[in-house]
Every structure is written in C-alpha cells, then in structure tokens.
Amino acid sequence: MQFDVAGRGTSAQNDEKQVWVGAHCFMLMRSVMLLKSAIG
C-alpha cells in the first residue's frame, strides 16, 4: 500500500500518516490470523 504524499503537508504529518496506516494494516493482519486460527 503506497500513498502519494508528495508536496502535501510537512514530513512530520507524512510520517504520522504512515504510522497510522501501518498500525491499521497490522491490526487487520492480526485479526485475520486470529480468525484463521479460530476457524482452522
């Protein structure tokens, strides 16, 4: 997953966005894993 953040806001804001996206991706992956183990 990549976002075009060129020329938008400061680098700090861009870093914050990346952290937010990363955290949500991690939570999504984790819930999928838990679901698989629960079903499996």
C-alpha positions as CSV (number, residue, x, y, z in Angstrom):
1,M,0.0,0.0,0.0
2,Q,1.5,3.3,-1.1
3,F,0.1,6.8,-1.0
4,D,1.2,9.8,-3.0
5,V,2.2,12.3,-0.3
6,A,4.4,14.5,-2.4
7,G,4.0,18.1,-1.6
8,R,1.3,17.6,0.9
9,G,1.9,18.9,4.5
10,T,5.2,18.5,6.4
11,S,7.3,15.5,6.7
12,A,6.1,15.0,10.2
13,Q,2.5,14.8,9.0
14,N,3.5,12.3,6.4
15,D,5.3,10.2,9.0
16,E,2.2,10.3,11.2
17,K,0.1,9.1,8.3
18,Q,2.5,6.2,7.6
19,V,2.4,5.2,11.2
20,W,-1.4,5.3,11.2
21,V,-1.7,3.2,8.1
22,G,0.9,0.8,9.4
23,A,-0.9,0.3,12.7
24,H,-4.2,-0.4,10.9
25,C,-2.6,-2.8,8.5
26,F,-1.0,-4.6,11.4
27,M,-4.3,-4.8,13.3
28,L,-6.1,-6.1,10.1
29,M,-3.4,-8.8,9.6
30,R,-3.6,-9.8,13.2
31,S,-7.4,-10.1,13.2
32,V,-7.2,-12.2,10.0
33,M,-4.7,-14.5,11.7
34,L,-6.9,-14.9,14.8
35,L,-9.9,-15.6,12.6
36,K,-8.0,-18.3,10.7
37,S,-6.8,-19.9,13.8
38,A,-10.3,-19.8,15.3
39,I,-11.8,-21.4,12.2
40,G,-8.9,-23.8,11.5
